[in-house]
């Protein structure tokens, strides 16, 4: 969908903070599936966690990303996704060792321009829901960059700058009228 804009990239690179800024400006946003799944699995004592069973986690992320897309049809204007279906399918492909991204991701498109945040070691932090280190996050970023490009997206790398400037940078990549204000 042309009004579904995905913000992806390196874990700990500032995606969620950018989505919070976009929401503060009145835009519709969708939280990262992975963080929601991790919170649910921890609360329920489940095993679909990336550090326990990456394939099960990725399958749940694909399901949640598809559900998020269905729910987003109720929203007006552009919808900004913190990660999404492509990220989940790429994780499933990595975990299962077989192609998973191309077919489902070609069927369920986002705006042709995908925004990725690069690794930002100065702000990267592990926490209870992000147990992997910066090296793993950077490897994931490279897989995502490759996947988005293979799927035909125009990848725009968001520079390391203040969050308000990052939001302005994203808006600067749309013609006036193509990204209406809320």
Contact map, one row per residue, 1 for C-alpha under 8 A:
11110000000000000000000000000000000000000000000000000000000000000000000000000000000000000000000000000000000111100000000000000000000000000000000000000000000000000000000000000000000000
11111000000000000000000000000000000000000000000000000000000000000000000000000000000000000000000000000000000011110000000000000000000000000000000000000000000000000000000000000000000000
11111000000000000000000000000000000000000000000000000000000000000000000000001110000000000000000000000000000001100000000000000000000000000000000000000000000000000000000000000000001000
11111100000000000000000000000000000000000000000000000000000000000000000000000111100000000000000000000000000001100000000000000000000000000000000000000000000000000000000000000000000000
01111110000000000000000000000000000000000000000000000000000000000000000000000111100000000000000000000000000001101110000000000000000000000000000000000000000000000000000000000000000000
00011111000000000000000000000000000000000000000000000000000000000000000000000001111100000000000000000000000001100110000000000000000000000000000000000000000000000000000000000000000000
00001111100000100000000000000000000000000000000000000000000000000000000000000001111000000000000000000000000000000111100000000000000000000000000000000000000000000000000000000000000000
00000111110000100000000000000000000000000000000000000000000000000000000000000000011100100000000000000000000000000111100000000000000000000000000000000000000000000000000000000000000000
00000011111010100000000000000000000000000000000000000000000000000000000000000000001000000000000000000000000000000011111000000000000000000000100110000000000000000000000000000000000000
00000001111110000000000000000000000000000000000000000000000000000000000000000000000000000000000000000000000000000001111000000000000000001101100000000000000000000000000000000000000000
00000000111111100000000000000000000000000000000000000000000000000000000000000000000000000000000000000000000000000000001000010000000000001100100000000000000000000000000000000000000000
00000000011111100000000000000000000000000000000000000000000000000000000000000000000000000000000000000000000000000000001100111100000000001000000000000000000000000000000000000000000000
00000000111111100000000000000000000000000000000000000000000000000000000000000000000000000000000000000000000000000000111110110000000000000000000000000000000000000000000000000000000000
00000000001111111100000000000000000000000000000000000000000000000000000000000000000000000000000000000000000000000000100000100000000000000000000000000000000000000000000000000000000000
00000011101111111110000000000000000000000000000000000000000000000000000000000000010000000000000000000000000000000000100000000000000000000000000000000000000000000000000000000000000000
00000000000001111111000000000011000000000000000000000000000000000000000000000000010000000000000000000000000000000000000000000000000000000000000000000000000000000000000000000000000000
00000000000001111111100000000000000000000000000000000000000000000000000000000000000000000000000000000000000000000000000000000000000000000000000000000000000000000010000000000000000000
00000000000001111111110000000000000000000000000000000000000000000000000000000000000000000000000000000000000000000000000000000000000000000000000000000000000000000011011000000000000000
00000000000000111111111000001010000000000000000000000000000000000000000000000001110000000000000000000000000000000000000000000000000000000000000000000000000000000000000000000000000000
00000000000000011111111100000000000000000000000000000000000000000000000000000000000000000000000000000000000000000000000000000000000000000000000000000000000000000000000000000000000000
00000000000000001111111110000000000000000000000000000000000000000000000000000000000000000000000000000000000000000000000000000000000000000000000000000000000000000011001000000000000000
00000000000000000111111111111000000000000000000000000000000000000000000000000001000000000000000000000000000000000000000000000000000000000000000000000000000000000000001000000000000000
00000000000000000011111111111000000000000000000000000000000000000000000000000000000000000000000000000000000000000000000000000000000000000000000000000000000000000000000000000000000000
00000000000000000001111111100000000000000000000000000000000000000000000000000000000000000000000000000000000000000000000000000000000000000000000000000000000000000000000000000000000000
00000000000000000000111111100000000000000000000000000000000000000000000000000000000000000000000000000000000000000000000000000000000000000000000000000000000000000000000000000000000000
00000000000000000000011111110000000000000000000000000000000000000000000000000000000000000000000000000000000000000000000000000000000000000000000000000000000000000000000000000000000011
00000000000000000000011111111000000000000000000000000000000000000000000000001111000000000000000000000000000000000000000000000000000000000000000000000000000000000000000000000000000011
00000000000000000000011001111100000000000000000000000000000000000000000000111111000000000000000000000000000000000000000000000000000000000000000000000000000000000000000000000000000000
00000000000000000010011000111110000000000000000000000000000000000000000000000011110000000000000000000000000000000000000000000000000000000000000000000000000000000000000000000000000000
00000000000000000000000000011111000000000000000000000000000000000001000000000011110000000000000000000000000000000000000000000000000000000000000000000000000000000000000000000000000000
00000000000000010010000000001111101100000000000000000000000000000000000000000000111000000000000000000000000000000000000000000000000000000000000000000000000000000000000000000000000000
00000000000000010000000000000111111100000000000000000000000000000000000000000000111100000000000000000000000000000000000000000000000000000000000000000000000000000000000000000000000000
00000000000000000000000000000011111110000000000000000000000010011000000000000000011100000000000000000000000000000000000000000000000000000000000000000000000000000000000000000000000000
00000000000000000000000000000001111111000000000000000000100010000000000000000000000000000000000000000000000000000000000000000000000000000000000000000000000000000000000000000000000000
00000000000000000000000000000011111111100000000000000000000000000000000000000000000000000000000000000000000000000000000000000000100000000000000000000000000000000000000000000000000000
00000000000000000000000000000011111111110000000000000000000000000000000000000000000000000000000000000000000000000000000000000000000000000000000000000000000000000000000000000000000000
00000000000000000000000000000000111111111000000110000000100110000000000000000000000000000000000000000000000000000000000000000000000000000000000000000000000000000000000000000000000000
00000000000000000000000000000000011111111100000110000000000000000000000000000000000000000000000000000000000000000000000000000000100000000000000000000000000000000000000000000000000000
00000000000000000000000000000000001111111110000000000000000000000000000000000000000000000000000000000000000000000000000000000000100000000000000000000000000000000000000000000000000000
00000000000000000000000000000000000111111111010000000000000000000000000000000000000000000000000000000000000000000000000000000000000000000000000000000000000000000000000000000000000000
00000000000000000000000000000000000011111111111110000000000000000000000000000000000000000000000000000000000000000000000000000000000000000000000000000000000000000000000000000000000000
00000000000000000000000000000000000001111111110000000000000000000000000000000000000000000000000000000000000000000000000000000000000000000000000000000000000000000000000000000000000000
00000000000000000000000000000000000000111111110000000000000000000000000000000000000000000000000000000000000000000000000000000000000000000000000000000000000000000000000000000000000000
00000000000000000000000000000000000000011111110000000000000000000000000000000000000000000000000000000000000000000000000000000000000000000000000000000000000000000000000000000000000000
00000000000000000000000000000000000000001111111000000000000000000000000000000000000000000000000000000000000000000000000000000000000000000000000000000000000000000000000000000000000000
00000000000000000000000000000000000000011111111110000000000000000000000000000000000000000000000000000000000000000000000000000000000000000000000000000000000000000000000000000000000000
00000000000000000000000000000000000000001000111110011001000000000000000000000000000000000000000000000000000000000000000000000000000000000000000000000000000000000000000000000000000000
00000000000000000000000000000000000011001000011111011111100100000000000000000000000000000000000000000000000000000000000000000000000000000000000000000000000000000000000000000000000000
00000000000000000000000000000000000011001000011111111101100000000000000000000000000000000000000000000000000000000000000000000000000000000000000000000000000000000000000000000000000000
00000000000000000000000000000000000000000000000111111110110000000000000000000000000000000000000000000000000000000000000000000000000000000000000000000000000000000000000000000000000000
00000000000000000000000000000000000000000000000011111100000000000000000000000000000000000000000000000000000000000000000000000000001000000000000000000000000000000000000000000000000000
00000000000000000000000000000000000000000000001111111100000000000000000000000000000000000000000000000000000000000000000000000000000000000000000000000000000000000000000000000000000000
00000000000000000000000000000000000000000000001111111111100000000000000000000000000000000000000000000000000000000000000000000000000000000000000000000000000000000000000000000000000000
00000000000000000000000000000000000000000000000111111111110000000000000000000000000000000011001000000000000000000000000000000000000000000000000000000000000000000000000000000000000000
00000000000000000000000000000000000000000000000101001111111000000000000000000000000000000011001100000000000000000000000000000000000000000000000000000000000000000000000000000000000000
00000000000000000000000000000000000000000000001110001111111100000000000000000000000000000000000000000000000000000000000000000000000000000000000000000000000000000000000000000000000000
00000000000000000000000000000000010010000000000111001111111110000000000000000000000000000000000000000000000000000000000000000000000000000000000000000000000000000000000000000000000000
00000000000000000000000000000000000000000000000001000111111111000000000000000000000000011011001000000000000000000000000000000000000000000000000000000000000000000000000000000000000000
00000000000000000000000000000000000000000000000000000011111111100000000000000000000000011001000000000000000000000000000000000000000000000000000000000000000000000000000000000000000000
00000000000000000000000000000000000010000000000100000001111111110000000000000000000000000000000000000000000000000000000000000000000000000000000000000000000000000000000000000000000000
00000000000000000000000000000000110010000000000000000000111111111000000000000000000010010000000000000000000000000000000000000000000000000000000000000000000000000000000000000000000000
00000000000000000000000000000000000000000000000000000000011111111100000000000000000110011000000000000000000000000000000000000000000000000000000000000000000000000000000000000000000000
00000000000000000000000000000000000000000000000000000000001111111110000000000000000000000000000000000000000000000000000000000000000000000000000000000000000000000000000000000000000000
00000000000000000000000000000000100000000000000000000000000111111111000000000000000000000000000000000000000000000000000000000000000000000000000000000000000000000000000000000000000000
00000000000000000000000000000000100000000000000000000000000011111111100000000000000110010000000000000000000000000000000000000000000000000000000000000000000000000000000000000000000000
00000000000000000000000000000000000000000000000000000000000001111111110000000000000010000000000000000000000000000000000000000000000000000000000000000000000000000000000000000000000000
00000000000000000000000000000000000000000000000000000000000000111111111000000000000000000000000000000000000000000000000000000000000000000000000000000000000000000000000000000000000000
00000000000000000000000000000100000000000000000000000000000000011111111100000000000000000000000000000000000000000000000000000000000000000000000000000000000000000000000000000000000000
00000000000000000000000000000000000000000000000000000000000000001111111110000000000000000000000000000000000000000000000000000000000000000000000000000000000000000000000000000000000000
00000000000000000000000000000000000000000000000000000000000000000111111110000000000000000000000000000000000000000000000000000000000000000000000000000000000000000000000000000000000000
00000000000000000000000000000000000000000000000000000000000000000011111111100000000000000000000000000000000000000000000000000000000000000000000000000000000000000000000000000000000000
00000000000000000000000000000000000000000000000000000000000000000001111111100010000000000000000000000000000000000000000000000000000000000000000000000000000000000000000000000000000000
00000000000000000000000000000000000000000000000000000000000000000000111111110000000000000000000000000000000000000000000000000000000000000000000000000000000000000000000000000000000000
00000000000000000000000000000000000000000000000000000000000000000000001111110000000000000000000000000000000000000000000000000000000000000000000000000000000000000000000000000000000000
00000000000000000000000000010000000000000000000000000000000000000000001111111010000000000000000000000000000000000000000000000000000000000000000000000000000000000000000000000000000000
00000000000000000000000000010000000000000000000000000000000000000000000011111110000000000000000000000000000000000000000000000000000000000000000000000000000000000000000000000000000001
00100000000000000000000000110000000000000000000000000000000000000000000000111110000000000000000000000000000000000000000000000000000000000000000000000000000000000000000000000000001111
00111000000000000000000000110000000000000000000000000000000000000000000000011111000000000000000000000000000000000000000000000000000000000000000000000000000000000000000000000000001100
00111000000000000000000000111100000000000000000000000000000000000000000100111111100000000000000000000000000000000000000000000000000000000000000000000000000000000000000000000000000000
00011110000000000010010000111100000000000000000000000000000000000000000000000111110000000000000000000000000000000000000000000000000000000000000000000000000000000000000000000000000000
00011110000000000010000000001111000000000000000000000000000000000000000000000011111100000000000000000000000000000000000000000000000000000000000000000000000000000000000000000000000000
00000111000000110010000000001111100000000000000000000000000000000000000000000001111100000000000000000000000000000000000000000000000000000000000000000000000000000000000000000000000000
00000111100000000000000000000011100000000000000000000000000000000000000000000000111111100000000000000000000000000000000000000000000000000000000000000000000000000000000000000000000000
00000101000000000000000000000001100000000000000000000000000001001000000000000000111111110000000000000000000000000000000000000000000000000000000000000000000000000000000000000000000000
00000000000000000000000000000000000000000000000000000000000011001100000000000000001111111000000000000000100000000000000000000000000000000000000000000000000000000000000000000000000000
00000000000000000000000000000000000000000000000000000000000000000000000000000000001111111100000000001000100000000000000000000000000000000000000000110000000000000000000000000000000000
00000001000000000000000000000000000000000000000000000000000000000000000000000000001111111110000000000000000000000000000000000000000000000000000100000000000000000000000000000000000000
00000000000000000000000000000000000000000000000000000000011011001000000000000000000111111111000000000000000000000000000000000000000000000000000000000000000000000000000000000000000000
00000000000000000000000000000000000000000000000000000000011001000000000000000000000011111111100000011001100000000000000000000000000000000000000000000000000000000000000000000000000000
00000000000000000000000000000000000000000000000000000000000000000000000000000000000001111111110000011000000000000000000000000000000000000000001100100000000000000000000000000000000000
00000000000000000000000000000000000000000000000000000110010000000000000000000000000000111111111000000000000000000000000000000000000000000000000000000000000000000000000000000000000000
00000000000000000000000000000000000000000000000000000110011000000000000000000000000000011111111110011000000000000000000000000000000000000000000000000000000000000000000000000000000000
00000000000000000000000000000000000000000000000000000000000000000000000000000000000000001111111111111000000000000000000000000000000000000000000000000000000000000000000000000000000000
00000000000000000000000000000000000000000000000000000000000000000000000000000000000000000111111111000000000000000000000000000000000000000000000000000000000000000000000000000000000000
00000000000000000000000000000000000000000000000000000110010000000000000000000000000000000011111110000000000000000000000000000000000000000000000000000000000000000000000000000000000000
00000000000000000000000000000000000000000000000000000010000000000000000000000000000000000001111111000000000000000000000000000000000000000000000000000000000000000000000000000000000000
00000000000000000000000000000000000000000000000000000000000000000000000000000000000000000001111111100000000000000000000000000000000000000000000000000000000000000000000000000000000000
00000000000000000000000000000000000000000000000000000000000000000000000000000000000000000000110111110000000000000000000000000000000000000000000000000000000000000000000000000000000000
00000000000000000000000000000000000000000000000000000000000000000000000000000000000000000000100011111100000000000000000000000000000000000000000000000000000000000000000000000000000000
00000000000000000000000000000000000000000000000000000000000000000000000000000000000000001101100001111111000000000000000000000000000000000000000000000000000000000000000000000000000000
00000000000000000000000000000000000000000000000000000000000000000000000000000000000001001101100000111111100000000000000000000000000000000000000000100000000000000000000000000000000000
00000000000000000000000000000000000000000000000000000000000000000000000000000000000000000000000000111111110000000000000000000000000000000000000000000010000000000000000000000000000000
00000000000000000000000000000000000000000000000000000000000000000000000000000000000000000000000000011111111000000000000000000000000000000000000000000000000000000000000000000000000000
00000000000000000000000000000000000000000000000000000000000000000000000000000000000000001000000000011111111100000000000000000000000000000000000000000000000000000000000000000000000000
00000000000000000000000000000000000000000000000000000000000000000000000000000000000011001000000000001111111110000000000000000000000000000000000000000010000000000000000000000000000000
00000000000000000000000000000000000000000000000000000000000000000000000000000000000000000000000000000111111110000000000000000000000000000000000000000010000000000000000000000000000000
00000000000000000000000000000000000000000000000000000000000000000000000000000000000000000000000000000011111110000000000000000000000000000000000000000000000000000000000000000000000000
10000000000000000000000000000000000000000000000000000000000000000000000000000000000000000000000000000001111111000000000000000000000000000000000000000000000000000000000000000000000000
11000000000000000000000000000000000000000000000000000000000000000000000000000000000000000000000000000000111111110000000000000000000000000000000000000000000000000000000000000000000000
11111100000000000000000000000000000000000000000000000000000000000000000000000000000000000000000000000000000111111100000000000000000000000000000000000000000000000000000000000000000000
11111100000000000000000000000000000000000000000000000000000000000000000000000000000000000000000000000000000011111100000000000000000000000000000000000000000000000000000000000000000000
01000000000000000000000000000000000000000000000000000000000000000000000000000000000000000000000000000000000011111100000000000000000000000000000000000001110000000000000000000000000000
00001000000000000000000000000000000000000000000000000000000000000000000000000000000000000000000000000000000001111110000000000000000000000000000000000000111100000000000000000000000000
00001111000000000000000000000000000000000000000000000000000000000000000000000000000000000000000000000000000001111111000000000000000000000000000000010000111100000000000000000000000000
00001111100000000000000000000000000000000000000000000000000000000000000000000000000000000000000000000000000000001111100000000000000000000000000000000000001111000000000001000000000000
00000011110000000000000000000000000000000000000000000000000000000000000000000000000000000000000000000000000000000111110000000000000000000000000010000000001111000000000000000000000000
00000011110011100000000000000000000000000000000000000000000000000000000000000000000000000000000000000000000000000011111000000000000000000000000000000000000011110000000000000000000000
00000000110010000000000000000000000000000000000000000000000000000000000000000000000000000000000000000000000000000001111100000000000000000000100000000000000011110000000000000000000000
00000000111110000000000000000000000000000000000000000000000000000000000000000000000000000000000000000000000000000000111110010000000001001100100000000000000000000000000000000000000000
00000000000110000000000000000000000000000000000000000000000000000000000000000000000000000000000000000000000000000000011111110000000000000000000000000000000000010000000000000000000000
00000000000010000000000000000000000000000000000000000000000000000000000000000000000000000000000000000000000000000000001111110000000001000000000000000000000000000000000000000000000000
00000000000000000000000000000000000000000000000000000000000000000000000000000000000000000000000000000000000000000000000111110000000000000000000000000000000000000000000000000000000000
00000000000111000000000000000000000000000000000000000000000000000000000000000000000000000000000000000000000000000000000111111000000000000000000000000000000000000000000000000000000000
00000000001110000000000000000000000000000000000000000000000000000000000000000000000000000000000000000000000000000000001111111100000001000000000000000000000000000000000000000000000000
00000000000100000000000000000000000000000000000000000000000000000000000000000000000000000000000000000000000000000000000000111110010000000000000000000000000000000000000000000000000000
00000000000100000000000000000000000000000000000000000000000000000000000000000000000000000000000000000000000000000000000000011111111110000000000000000000000000000000000000000000000000
00000000000000000000000000000000000000000000000000000000000000000000000000000000000000000000000000000000000000000000000000001111111000000000000000000000000000000000000000000000000000
00000000000000000000000000000000000000000000000000000000000000000000000000000000000000000000000000000000000000000000000000000111111000000000000000000000000000000000000000000000000000
00000000000000000000000000000000001001100000000000000000000000000000000000000000000000000000000000000000000000000000000000000111111000000000000000000000000000000000000000000000000000
00000000000000000000000000000000000000000000000000000000000000000000000000000000000000000000000000000000000000000000000000001111111100000000000000000000000000000000000000000000000000
00000000000000000000000000000000000000000000000000100000000000000000000000000000000000000000000000000000000000000000000000000111111110000000000000000000000000000000000000000000000000
00000000000000000000000000000000000000000000000000000000000000000000000000000000000000000000000000000000000000000000000000000100011111011000000000000000000000000000000000000000000000
00000000000000000000000000000000000000000000000000000000000000000000000000000000000000000000000000000000000000000000000000000100001111111000000000000000000000000000000000000000000000
00000000000000000000000000000000000000000000000000000000000000000000000000000000000000000000000000000000000000000000001010010000000111111100000000000000000000000000000000000000000000
00000000000000000000000000000000000000000000000000000000000000000000000000000000000000000000000000000000000000000000000000000000000011111110000000000000000000000000000000000000000000
00000000000000000000000000000000000000000000000000000000000000000000000000000000000000000000000000000000000000000000000000000000000111111111000000000000000000000000000000000000000000
00000000011100000000000000000000000000000000000000000000000000000000000000000000000000000000000000000000000000000000001000000000000111111111100000000000000000000000000000000000000000
00000000011000000000000000000000000000000000000000000000000000000000000000000000000000000000000000000000000000000000001000000000000001111111110000000000000000000000000000000000000000
00000000000000000000000000000000000000000000000000000000000000000000000000000000000000000000000000000000000000000000000000000000000000111111111000000000000000000000000000000000000000
00000000010000000000000000000000000000000000000000000000000000000000000000000000000000000000000000000000000000000000000000000000000000011111111100000000000000000000000000000000000000
00000000111000000000000000000000000000000000000000000000000000000000000000000000000000000000000000000000000000000000011000000000000000001111111110000000000000000000000000000000000000
00000000000000000000000000000000000000000000000000000000000000000000000000000000000000000000000000000000000000000000000000000000000000000111111111000000000000000000000000000000000000
00000000000000000000000000000000000000000000000000000000000000000000000000000000000000000100000000000000000000000000000000000000000000000011111111100000000000000000000000000000000000
00000000100000000000000000000000000000000000000000000000000000000000000000000000000000100100000000000000000000000000000000000000000000000001111111110000000000000000000000000000000000
00000000100000000000000000000000000000000000000000000000000000000000000000000000000000000000000000000000000000000001000000000000000000000000111111111000001000000000000000000000000000
00000000000000000000000000000000000000000000000000000000000000000000000000000000000000000000000000000000000000000000000000000000000000000000011111111100000000000000000000000000000000
00000000000000000000000000000000000000000000000000000000000000000000000000000000000001000100000000001000000000000000000000000000000000000000001111111110000000000000000000000000000000
00000000000000000000000000000000000000000000000000000000000000000000000000000000000001000000000000000000000000000100000000000000000000000000000111111111111000000000000000000000000000
00000000000000000000000000000000000000000000000000000000000000000000000000000000000000000000000000000000000000000000000000000000000000000000000011111111111000000000000000000000000000
00000000000000000000000000000000000000000000000000000000000000000000000000000000000000000000000000000000000000000000000000000000000000000000000001111111100000000000000000000000000000
00000000000000000000000000000000000000000000000000000000000000000000000000000000000000000000000000000100110000000000000000000000000000000000000000111111100000000000000000000000000000
00000000000000000000000000000000000000000000000000000000000000000000000000000000000000000000000000000000000000010000000000000000000000000000000000011111110000000000000000000000000000
00000000000000000000000000000000000000000000000000000000000000000000000000000000000000000000000000000000000000011100000000000000000000000000000000011111111000000000000000000000000000
00000000000000000000000000000000000000000000000000000000000000000000000000000000000000000000000000000000000000011100000000000000000000000000000000011001111100000000000000000000000000
00000000000000000000000000000000000000000000000000000000000000000000000000000000000000000000000000000000000000001111000000000000000000000000000010011000111110000000000000000000000000
00000000000000000000000000000000000000000000000000000000000000000000000000000000000000000000000000000000000000001111000000000000000000000000000000000000011111000000000000000000000000
00000000000000000000000000000000000000000000000000000000000000000000000000000000000000000000000000000000000000000011110000000000000000000000000000000000001111100000000000000000000000
00000000000000000000000000000000000000000000000000000000000000000000000000000000000000000000000000000000000000000011110000000000000000000000000000000000000111110000010011000000000000
00000000000000000000000000000000000000000000000000000000000000000000000000000000000000000000000000000000000000000000110000000000000000000000000000000000000011111000010000000000000000
00000000000000000000000000000000000000000000000000000000000000000000000000000000000000000000000000000000000000000000110100000000000000000000000000000000000001111100010000000000000000
00000000000000000000000000000000000000000000000000000000000000000000000000000000000000000000000000000000000000000000000000000000000000000000000000000000000000111110110000000000000000
00000000000000000000000000000000000000000000000000000000000000000000000000000000000000000000000000000000000000000000000000000000000000000000000000000000000000011111110000000000000000
00000000000000001100100000000000000000000000000000000000000000000000000000000000000000000000000000000000000000000000000000000000000000000000000000000000000000001111111000000000000000
00000000000000000100100000000000000000000000000000000000000000000000000000000000000000000000000000000000000000000000000000000000000000000000000000000000000000000111111100000000000000
00000000000000000000000000000000000000000000000000000000000000000000000000000000000000000000000000000000000000000000000000000000000000000000000000000000000000001111111110000000000000
00000000000000000100000000000000000000000000000000000000000000000000000000000000000000000000000000000000000000000000000000000000000000000000000000000000000001111111111111000000000000
00000000000000000100110000000000000000000000000000000000000000000000000000000000000000000000000000000000000000000000000000000000000000000000000000000000000000000011111111100000000000
00000000000000000000000000000000000000000000000000000000000000000000000000000000000000000000000000000000000000000000000000000000000000000000000000000000000000000001111111110000000000
00000000000000000000000000000000000000000000000000000000000000000000000000000000000000000000000000000000000000000000000000000000000000000000000000000000000001000000111111111000000000
00000000000000000000000000000000000000000000000000000000000000000000000000000000000000000000000000000000000000000010000000000000000000000000000000000000000001000000011111111100000000
00000000000000000000000000000000000000000000000000000000000000000000000000000000000000000000000000000000000000000000000000000000000000000000000000000000000000000000001111111100001000
00000000000000000000000000000000000000000000000000000000000000000000000000000000000000000000000000000000000000000000000000000000000000000000000000000000000000000000000111111110000000
00000000000000000000000000000000000000000000000000000000000000000000000000000000000000000000000000000000000000000000000000000000000000000000000000000000000000000000000011111110000000
00000000000000000000000000000000000000000000000000000000000000000000000000000000000000000000000000000000000000000000000000000000000000000000000000000000000000000000000001111111011000
00000000000000000000000000000000000000000000000000000000000000000000000000000000000000000000000000000000000000000000000000000000000000000000000000000000000000000000000000011111111000
00000000000000000000000000000000000000000000000000000000000000000000000000000000000000000000000000000000000000000000000000000000000000000000000000000000000000000000000000000111111100
00000000000000000000000000000000000000000000000000000000000000000000000000000000000000000000000000000000000000000000000000000000000000000000000000000000000000000000000000000011111100
00000000000000000000000000000000000000000000000000000000000000000000000000000000000000000000000000000000000000000000000000000000000000000000000000000000000000000000000000000111111100
00100000000000000000000000000000000000000000000000000000000000000000000000001100000000000000000000000000000000000000000000000000000000000000000000000000000000000000000000100111111110
00000000000000000000000000000000000000000000000000000000000000000000000000001100000000000000000000000000000000000000000000000000000000000000000000000000000000000000000000000001111111
00000000000000000000000001100000000000000000000000000000000000000000000000001000000000000000000000000000000000000000000000000000000000000000000000000000000000000000000000000000001111
00000000000000000000000001100000000000000000000000000000000000000000000000011000000000000000000000000000000000000000000000000000000000000000000000000000000000000000000000000000000111
